[in-house]
Amino acid sequence: MCLAIPGQIVAIDSQNTHLATVDVVGVRRKVDLGLLQDELPVPGDWVLIHVGFAMSKISEADAADQMETLTMLGEAAAAIEEVRGYGLENEIPDYPPQRWKQ
């Protein structure tokens, strides 16, 4: 299944504005912003990520809804594995994050 994972932009690379550090479920990773050239996100914005590319900007509410949907579909673990598969060195915290628990 193709997963779109929400992440929040933490920082834009100062040497390449098409790269950003994004927080994905408490873990930071680099993503390519090249597909969002017409409306580049800024720190604090939320994006949907697929295979290392930010595909679209979304709201924080949409990000929470996306993670809830992944959880309901039983795909949250696969989303975490996708994030883990991109060479992230940090531990992924317990899922789902407190801010998304009802």
C-alpha positions as CSV (number, residue, x, y, z in Angstrom):
1,M,0.0,0.0,0.0
2,C,1.2,3.5,-0.7
3,L,1.4,5.6,2.4
4,A,1.2,9.3,2.8
5,I,2.6,10.3,6.1
6,P,2.0,13.7,7.7
7,G,5.0,15.6,9.0
8,Q,5.6,19.1,10.3
9,I,8.4,21.3,8.7
10,V,11.0,22.0,11.4
11,A,13.6,23.8,9.3
12,I,14.5,24.6,5.7
13,D,18.0,23.8,4.6
14,S,19.9,27.0,4.3
15,Q,22.0,25.8,1.4
16,N,19.2,24.1,-0.5
17,T,15.7,25.5,0.0
18,H,14.2,22.5,-1.6
19,L,15.2,20.3,1.3
20,A,13.6,20.5,4.8
21,T,13.9,18.8,8.1
22,V,10.5,17.4,9.0
23,D,9.2,16.0,12.2
24,V,7.3,12.7,11.6
25,V,5.7,11.2,14.6
26,G,8.4,12.7,16.8
27,V,11.3,11.7,14.5
28,R,13.1,14.1,12.3
29,R,14.1,13.4,8.7
30,K,15.0,15.2,5.5
31,V,12.4,15.5,2.8
32,D,12.5,17.0,-0.7
33,L,10.2,20.0,-1.2
34,G,10.7,20.1,-5.0
35,L,7.1,19.1,-5.8
36,L,5.8,22.1,-3.8
37,Q,7.7,24.8,-5.8
38,D,4.6,26.9,-6.3
39,E,3.9,27.1,-2.6
40,L,7.0,26.2,-0.6
41,P,6.2,25.4,3.0
42,V,7.8,27.2,5.9
43,P,8.7,26.0,9.3
44,G,5.5,25.1,11.2
45,D,3.6,24.0,8.1
46,W,2.4,20.4,7.8
47,V,3.0,18.3,4.6
48,L,2.0,14.8,3.4
49,I,5.2,12.8,2.6
50,H,5.6,9.8,0.4
51,V,9.0,8.1,-0.2
52,G,10.9,11.2,0.9
53,F,9.0,13.8,-1.1
54,A,6.5,16.4,0.3
55,M,3.5,15.9,-1.9
56,S,1.1,18.6,-0.5
57,K,0.7,21.1,2.3
58,I,-2.1,20.2,4.8
59,S,-3.5,21.6,8.0
60,E,-2.6,20.2,11.5
61,A,-6.1,18.9,11.7
62,D,-5.7,17.1,8.4
63,A,-2.4,15.6,9.7
64,A,-4.1,14.3,12.8
65,D,-7.0,12.9,10.6
66,Q,-4.4,11.2,8.3
67,M,-2.7,9.5,11.2
68,E,-6.1,8.4,12.7
69,T,-7.0,7.0,9.3
70,L,-3.8,5.1,9.1
71,T,-4.4,3.7,12.6
72,M,-8.0,2.7,11.7
73,L,-6.8,0.9,8.6
74,G,-4.1,-0.9,10.5
75,E,-1.4,0.9,8.5
76,A,0.1,3.0,11.3
77,A,2.9,0.4,11.9
78,A,3.7,0.3,8.2
79,A,3.9,4.1,8.2
80,I,6.3,3.9,11.1
81,E,8.4,1.3,9.3
82,E,8.5,3.6,6.2
83,V,9.9,6.4,8.3
84,R,12.3,4.0,10.0
85,G,13.4,2.7,6.5
86,Y,14.8,6.1,5.5
87,G,17.8,5.8,7.8
88,L,16.5,7.6,10.8
89,E,18.8,7.3,13.7
90,N,16.4,8.4,16.5
91,E,14.0,6.0,18.3
92,I,10.4,6.4,17.2
93,P,8.3,7.2,20.3
94,D,5.3,5.2,21.4
95,Y,2.5,5.5,18.8
96,P,0.2,7.3,18.5
97,P,1.6,10.6,19.9
98,Q,-0.2,12.0,22.9
99,R,-1.4,15.0,20.8
100,W,-3.4,12.6,18.6
101,K,-5.0,10.5,21.3
102,Q,-8.6,11.3,22.1
